[in-house]
Amino acid sequence: MDALGRRIIVAAFDGWNDAGEAASAAASLLRADVEYEVVHSVDPELYFDYQYTRPQIGLDAEGRRTLTWPEATLLRPVGRSDDAEIWLLVGVEPARAWQAFAAEFIDVALREDVTGFVALGSMMSDVPHTRPISVFAGSDNEAVRQSLGLERSLYEGPVGILSAIGHASEQVGIPTASLWASVPHYVAGHTPSPKATLALLERLESITGITVPRGDLEAESRQWEASIDAAAADDEEMSDYIRQLEQTRDTWDSPEASGDAIAQEFERYLRRGGEGPAKPGRDDPPRR
């Protein structure tokens, strides 16, 4: 468990990287479990397009109207500890100047002696809600892959801000890993997806060795699954489609499967620009 060290940034961003709000919900649970303090927050004027990510107006505790701007913030647990600890990098995916955005946080990470970086993401995929949520666990760092038994992605194509920060981390010697949960694409009306959030947190705990909170996710996952079952029961076409996905997933999980089906699904998702599963009849690029 020492591959990522004892001071690990866990990053999750709203937006393209966050299907079913699974990654941002995982970060929120982590944040609620420990008292955190701000280490660094970017100037929103530099990185956000307010026509795309608009500021929000609301009322404070005294009833005064306040304006909240999009943000990206690095947080650390209050107080120092000799135990391994999770820091959080959370916020909204920036609209511009990604290299400067990544460099700004990498500079802070180096100053604070951060030892590892884990990206949390979630993607819409051709998977059934009735089976365990698949989590692609990968790393571009050979030592991390060997130590933690992670995959190496051979994907080439468009990426999100998580990949940009992860690449910058590796370039300065901070080892990285990434966890991507596969969210069934047909559950768009049933977000957030607590089952995917739970799967991310369980995998995060397994690679960091740090106990992470689950909250009420197990009960919420059962309720989420039951609500989709009820919707499918009234839709024969949807029920047939789910059965097809179940058969495919069971084939992946069989002893004869190659073992890299999750990685292949992850790469297919990224090739489609994060737009969910392919349309029926659409040709996918060759798998590795």
MOBEL-V962495 format. One record per residue. N is the residue number from 1. RES is the residue in one letter. NEAR is the number of other ideal C-beta (glycine too) atoms within 8 Angstrom. Layout:
N:RES:NEAR  N:RES:NEAR
This chain:
1:M:8  2:D:6  3:A:11  4:L:14  5:G:11  6:R:9  7:R:12  8:I:17  9:I:14  10:V:13  11:A:13  12:A:15  13:F:16  14:D:7  15:G:9  16:W:6  17:N:14  18:D:14  19:A:13  20:G:13  21:E:12  22:A:17  23:A:16  24:S:12  25:A:11  26:A:14  27:A:13  28:S:8  29:L:15  30:L:14  31:R:11  32:A:7  33:D:7  34:V:8  35:E:5  36:Y:10  37:E:8  38:V:8  39:V:9  40:H:9  41:S:7  42:V:14  43:D:5  44:P:9  45:E:5  46:L:10  47:Y:13  48:F:14  49:D:7  50:Y:8  51:Q:4  52:Y:7  53:T:9  54:R:6  55:P:8  56:Q:6  57:I:7  58:G:7  59:L:6  60:D:8  61:A:3  62:E:4  63:G:5  64:R:6  65:R:7  66:T:8  67:L:7  68:T:7  69:W:7  70:P:10  71:E:9  72:A:14  73:T:11  74:L:14  75:L:12  76:R:10  77:P:11  78:V:7  79:G:4  80:R:2  81:S:6  82:D:3  83:D:5  84:A:11  85:E:11  86:I:13  87:W:14  88:L:14  89:L:14  90:V:12  91:G:11  92:V:11  93:E:11  94:P:12  95:A:8  96:R:8  97:A:8  98:W:9  99:Q:8  100:A:9  101:F:16  102:A:13  103:A:9  104:E:10  105:F:14  106:I:13  107:D:8  108:V:11  109:A:13  110:L:10  111:R:6  112:E:9  113:D:6  114:V:13  115:T:10  116:G:15  117:F:16  118:V:16  119:A:15  120:L:14  121:G:14  122:S:17  123:M:13  124:M:13  125:S:13  126:D:8  127:V:13  128:P:9  129:H:11  130:T:7  131:R:10  132:P:4  133:I:12  134:S:11  135:V:12  136:F:14  137:A:12  138:G:14  139:S:14  140:D:9  141:N:11  142:E:5  143:A:8  144:V:14  145:R:13  146:Q:7  147:S:8  148:L:12  149:G:5  150:L:11  151:E:11  152:R:8  153:S:10  154:L:6  155:Y:8  156:E:3  157:G:6  158:P:5  159:V:7  160:G:12  161:I:12  162:L:14  163:S:10  164:A:13  165:I:16  166:G:13  167:H:10  168:A:12  169:S:13  170:E:12  171:Q:6  172:V:8  173:G:5  174:I:13  175:P:16  176:T:15  177:A:17  178:S:14  179:L:15  180:W:11  181:A:18  182:S:17  183:V:16  184:P:12  185:H:10  186:Y:7  187:V:12  188:A:7  189:G:5  190:H:9  191:T:8  192:P:8  193:S:15  194:P:11  195:K:12  196:A:15  197:T:17  198:L:13  199:A:14  200:L:16  201:L:15  202:E:8  203:R:11  204:L:15  205:E:11  206:S:6  207:I:14  208:T:14  209:G:6  210:I:10  211:T:3  212:V:12  213:P:8  214:R:9  215:G:6  216:D:6  217:L:13  218:E:8  219:A:7  220:E:9  221:S:11  222:R:8  223:Q:8  224:W:13  225:E:11  226:A:8  227:S:9  228:I:12  229:D:9  230:A:8  231:A:11  232:A:10  233:A:7  234:D:5  235:D:8  236:E:5  237:E:6  238:M:10  239:S:10  240:D:8  241:Y:9  242:I:13  243:R:8  244:Q:8  245:L:12  246:E:11  247:Q:8  248:T:9  249:R:11  250:D:9  251:T:8  252:W:9  253:D:7  254:S:7  255:P:3  256:E:3  257:A:9  258:S:4  259:G:4  260:D:8  261:A:9  262:I:12  263:A:12  264:Q:10  265:E:14  266:F:15  267:E:13  268:R:12  269:Y:14  270:L:13  271:R:10  272:R:10  273:G:6  274:G:13  275:E:5  276:G:9  277:P:9  278:A:8  279:K:5  280:P:4  281:G:3  282:R:6  283:D:3  284:D:8  285:P:6  286:P:4  287:R:7  288:R:7
